[in-house]
Amino acid sequence: MSNRVSCVTAILYNPQGKLLLYQRDTKPTLSFPGYWSTLGGAVELGETPAEAIRRELEEEIELEVPVQFWKVFERPHSSGITIIQYVFVGYLDRPVTELVLNQ
């Protein structure tokens, strides 16, 4: 079993320069329940990070948001694995009141 997992996240901003964050569910089985986070998730087998972030945004907010790759870094997780985090940046041109959040 590999001790490295690839994940993606999107830093989305609006015309006022505000960032989109959401509060994670409080299920105790989730990592960081109740914390504030950006949108994203794990890269699935056979998927590129760019494909993964498009899929995650479609699943989580039901939108195709144009994003650009920004950077990648490694971060340790409390479970003992290392997460390879791919970060994308995108512009969200609609009010948050119009968004659907699927957690």
Buried (B, 14 or more C-beta within 10 A) or exposed (E): EEEEBBBBBBBBEBEEEEEBBBEBEEEEEEEEEEEEEBBBBEBEEEBEBBEBBBBBBEEBBEBEBEBEEEEEEEEEEEEEBEBBBBBBBBEBEEEEEEBEEEE
